[in-house]
Amino acid sequence: MRLWETDFILSNIYPSTRQFATFLCREKAPKRAQNCTTRNHLRAAGHICVLKDALMYESPAEIANLTSTDKFDAALAIHLYKAGRLLQGSRIPFGIIFGGTDVNEDIKCKEKHRVMGAVLEEARFAVAFTMKMKELAAAEWPDARKKIYVQTQGIKTTPSETFDWYRFLQNADIPTETDSLHVFLLICGLRRVKDPLYLVNVFSDWHRKDPSVHLGIIGPAVFFKRNQLCYMYIHSSRSLEKAACSLNLTSGKVMRRQLCPMKQTLADAKKVDPLFASEIKEKVKRTPGVHLLQEIPQDDLHAVMKRCFAVVNSSISEGMSAAILEAMDLDIPVLARNIPGNAAIIKHKETGLLFSDPQEFVVLSKSLMNDPIMEREIVTRAKDYVKKHHSWESERKAYQDLVLRLQ
């Protein structure tokens, strides 16, 4: 089967003699995004997956032409509005994975609400990360309730064993000679909805009084890089020859396609808020104790998380933060802004700490630093929670089963 996601992932399966296409489109493409996990789950079931970026397409007509030309037979979109709108009136069956901002933010816009309702009506199924997210969607579109499934994100962490923590600190201009270093890590793209500057002022004030505390902000201003946007996985010589011909690629079991510079530039322009990214960089330069860090591979990021004192989330809106769940799996305490998406996976003072304003963040951070017993109890309960409710294997089976509904 071939399948499509908000960027788009396409994949092939050969049940009996029929070839299916699955096409995934996703809202954004950081290396740690849900689309990458979904793609891996589908590949494990024998699918060939191709990932494309929905922001490179303007209308359903463009997608219809793409799916018709390349003979895709099904699609999966992450984000009900940004990806789903491109599948309106699609000739191929499709499913939806809610992204978070679609149900939490886009729903407030009348026109987006109308479009999302129409998309949901056509979809074979929809996936919500939490029951709360399902109920929000079902309240707006009651007829869709029965087709909305709840599937939490599955978590699998793979910290690098060779990562050089001290070189990382040196590159970040964080002093390594401090006796008791406390690095707080905010993992987010430089987007307004992530509100990366929310804690900057109060954290810098705290750093001036206690130089051992540092806040690192890590994440891309652009949500993909060249050679990471489109992937096609070929599992038969017949599809290999066809795909290589259509994409002007050489043969190979795993092939990567680099977009032409003009098309890449257009995509970058759509994904970046240059004024906001510049604002963040300038602010951090003037703010002692706060560091804007370069994006690093996922395995290295997990290694960094393991060495940090705590992982931070300051988002205005979240669907389900993978960074929070990964920190829990790595036995690292989490301090997160008290919003519905975070409160759905964190029980305050049980599996993490929830703050309502920057001042409360500092108070809770200090209490965590001064109470190692509380810290140990929180990370133990959080680890147990992730093991019980965010099984990577269970998520894989759920998506592999759901995709069969697109046949």
N, C-alpha and C positions, 0 to 999 in steps of 0.2 A: 504494500500500500504506500502511496505517496501522500505526504501530509504538509500543511502550511500553517505558521505561528504569528505577532505584531511586528516584528521583522517576520520573515516567513521561512519555515523549514519544510522542505519537501522530502518525502520518503517513499520507497517502493517495497511492496510485499507481493509475493506470488502465491496466493492461496489457489489451489487447483490450477486453472489455466488463465485466470483473470489477473490483470495487473491493476493495482489501485494506486492512487496518488494521495499523499497527505501533505498538506501545505500549511505551515505555521507562520503566523505573523506576530511580532511582539512590539511592545511600546518602546523599549530601550534595550541596549545590548551590552551591559557590563559583563565581564567574564563570569560573574557569579549569578547571573540572572536565571529566573525560573525557566526560560526557554531552553537554556543549555542543558539543564537537568532533564526536561521533557524530551529533548532531542535524544539524549543518551538512553532514556528509557525505551524510546521507540526503536532506536538502533538495536538494542538488545533483543527486541522481538523480531528482528530481521528486516526492519524498514530501512530504506535508503532515505536520508534526510538532507534537504537543502534549505539553508537558512537565508532569508532575504529580509530587507529592512522596509517596513511599511511606510516609513517617512519618505521613501524614495518614490512613492506612488501617490498620485493625486486623486484618482477616481476609481470606482468599481469597474469601469470600462477597461482600464489598464490591466487590472487583475484578471478580468474575464479573458482578455486577449492572451495574457501570460499563461493562464491555466489551460486555455484551449490550444495554444501553440505547442506547449510542452506536454499536453495530455495528462494533466493532473486530475485526479478523481475525487479528492477530498481535502479539507483544510481544517486547521486548528489555529485560532487567533488568541493571543494573550492581549487583553485589554478590549473591553466591549466597545469602546468608541474608536480609539485611534486605529485599531486593527479591524475591528468588526465592521466598521462603516464601509470598508473596502470590499466586503463580501456580500453586501446587499444585492439581492437578485442574482446571486451566484448560481451557475449551472451545476456546481459541485456541492455535495453536502459538507457541512462544517460544524465544528464545535467551538466553544468559547471558554477561555480561562479568564476570570476577572483579574484585573491587575491591581486594584486597590483605589487608585485615583478615579477610575471610572465610576465606581459605586459611591465613593466618599465625596468626590468633588465635582466631576462632570455632570453628575445627576442633577445638580442645582441649576444647570443651564437648560432652558426650555427646549431649544433646538437639539442639543446633544441628547437630552432625555428622549425626545421623539425618535431620533435616529437609533439610539440604543435599544429602545423598545421594539422597533422594527427588526433590528438585527437579531435580538433574542427570540423573536417570534419565528424566524427562519431557522435558527440554530437547532441541531439535533440534540445537543446537550450543552450545559454550562457548568463550570467548576468554580466554587467559592472556597477560599482557604479556611474560612471559619463559618460557624452557624450564624454568627452576627451578620457577616457579609451576605449570606444567603437570605436572611430575613429582611435586610435592607433592600435587596433587589426584588424579593418576592412582594414586599409591600408596595413597590412601584409598579410591578408587572405581575399581578396575581396569577395570570394564566400560565406563567412560566415556572411556577413553583415546582411542579413535578419533574421538570427537566433540569433543575439545578441540584447538583451533587456537591457535598462538602468533602473536600480532600485537603488535609493540612499538608504543608510542605515537608518533604522528607529531607533529612539532613545527613550529610556524610562529609566529615572533615579529613583532610590529608596534609597535615603540616610537614613542611620540608625538614629533613633531618640534617641538612647541610647549610641551612640559612645562617648567615653571619649577622647576629644581632648587634654586635658592637659596631660593625661597619655601618649598619643601617642607622644607628643612633648618630654616628659621626656625620653621615651624609645629611641627616636631618638637623644638624647643629644642636643636638641634645647632648649635654655634657655626660660623659660616662664615668667620671670620677666621683659623682655624688654617691654618698654612702647608701642612702635609701631613696632610690629613684621610683617615682610613681607616674607611669605613662598611661594616660587615658586616650583611647583610640576611637575616633568618630569615623565610621566607614560610610561614605555616601557619595553619590555623584553631586557635582556642583550645580544643583537645581534649587529653585526657590522653595519647592515643596519639601525639600530636605532641611531647609533652614540651617545651613552649616554655621552661620554667624550667631546663632541664638545664644550660645554660651560663651562666646569669645571674650567679651568685656569682663564679665564676672570671673571668668577663669584667669584672665591676665592679672586682675587685682589679687586673686588668691595666690598666684605664682610669685608676685612681688613680695608677699609675706612669707611664702613657703616655696623656695626655689626648687624643691624636689619634685614638684608637680608640673607635668607638661601635658598639653593636649595636642594630639596629632590628628589632622584631618586628611584622610586618604580616600581617593576616588577620582574617577575621570571627569573632566569637563566635557569630553566627547565620549559617547557611550559605545563606541567601537573603534577599532583601528584597522588599517588596511591589512588584508589577508586574514582578517578574523570575521568578516561579515558573511561570506557565503561559503557553504560547505556542501559537497555532494558525496555521498558514500555509495559506492557501486558494489553490488553483490552478484552480478552476472555479466558475462562477456557481452551479451546482447545489449543490456542497458548501458554498459560502459562505453561501447562504441557510439551509441546514440547520444549519450550525454557529452562525451568528448567532442563530438562533431558540433553539437548545438552551442557549446560554450567555448569552442576553439581551444580545447585543452588536450594535453597529452595523456596517454593511458596511465592508470595507476589505481590501486585499490582505494586510496584516500586522496582526493584531489582538492586543492584550494584555489579559488578564483579571486584574483585581484581586480577590483573595479577600475575602470579608466579614471584618470585624475579628475576629469571634469565632473563625472557622476559622483565621485567620492566627495568632491568639494561641495556639490549641491546638497548632499546628504549631511555633511558636517554643518553646513549653514543652517539647516533645519533643526539640528539637534542642540546646537550651542546657543547659550544666552551670553554673548561676549561681554556685555556690560556687567552682568552679574558675576561672571568668572573673574573679570578684571577687578571688580569691587572686592571680591573675596581675597584675591592675591594682595592688593594694596593694603587692605585692612590687616591681614596677617603679618605683613612686613612691619607694621607699626605696633604690633601687639606682642610684647614679651611673653614667653611661655607657651605660645601657640605656633604650630608648625604645619605648613601645607606640604604634604608628602606626595611623592611620585607614585602613580599606580604601579603595582607589582603583580606578578602571577599569583594565582589563587593559593598554591601550595606555600609560597613565601608569605602571603598574607595570613594564612592560618598559623604559620610559625611566629609571625609578629604578634598576633592575637594571644598566643600562648605565653609570650613574655611580658605582655602589658598587665597593668594592674586591673584595668576594667575597660569594657567596651561601652560606648555611649551611643545613644540614638536621640536626636533632637528634632525629628521630622514633624511637620505639621499634619501630615497624613501618611498612613502606611496601610498596605494590604496585610502582609505578613513579612516581617523583616528577617531575611535569611541570616544577616549578620548577627542579630540577637540570638537566633537559634544555634548558629555555629559557635558563638562564644559560650553558650551554655554547654554545648557538647565538648568544648575544650576546657571546661572547668574554670572559666573566667567569669567573674561577676559582671552583671549588666546594670547600667543606669539608663533609664529610658524615659522620654517625655510621656506624660500621662495622656495618651490619646487612645481611642478605641482599638486600633490595630495592635498597639503595644500591650494594652491592658488585657487583650484576648489571650496573650501567651505569657504574660508576667503577672504573678500574684505578688503584690507588694510585700516586701520583707520576708517572702517565702521562697520565691524563685528569682527574685531580682528586686530592684528599687525603682519606683516611679516618682518622677518629680513634675511639679506643675509650673515652676518658674525657675529661672537661673539661680536665684538665691537658695532655693530648696535643693537644687542639684549640689551645691557646695556643702550644705549642711549634711546631706545624705552621704556624700563622698567622704567627708571627714569622719563620719560615724563608721563607715566601712573600713577606713584606714586604721581607726583606733580600736576596732573590735574584730580581731582575727577569728574568733569563735563564730561570730555572726557571719563573717565572710565564708568560712568553711561550710557552715550549715546551708547557706544560700546556694553555693555552687553544687553541693551534693544533691539538694532537692531539684535544682535546675537540670542537672545531668539526668536524673531519674525521669524527670518530666519529658525531656527530649527523647529518651529511649522509648518511653511508653507511647507518646503521642505523635512523634515525628519520624517514624520508621521510614528509611529510604527504600527498603524492600517493599513495604506496603504501598508506598506512593508509586513505585514502578509498576506493580501489578494493577493498581487502579487505573493508571493511564493506558496501559496496554489493553485493558478490558474496555475502557471507554472508546478507544479508537475503533474498535470493532463495530461500534454503532454508526460509523461513517461509511460502512460498506453499502 
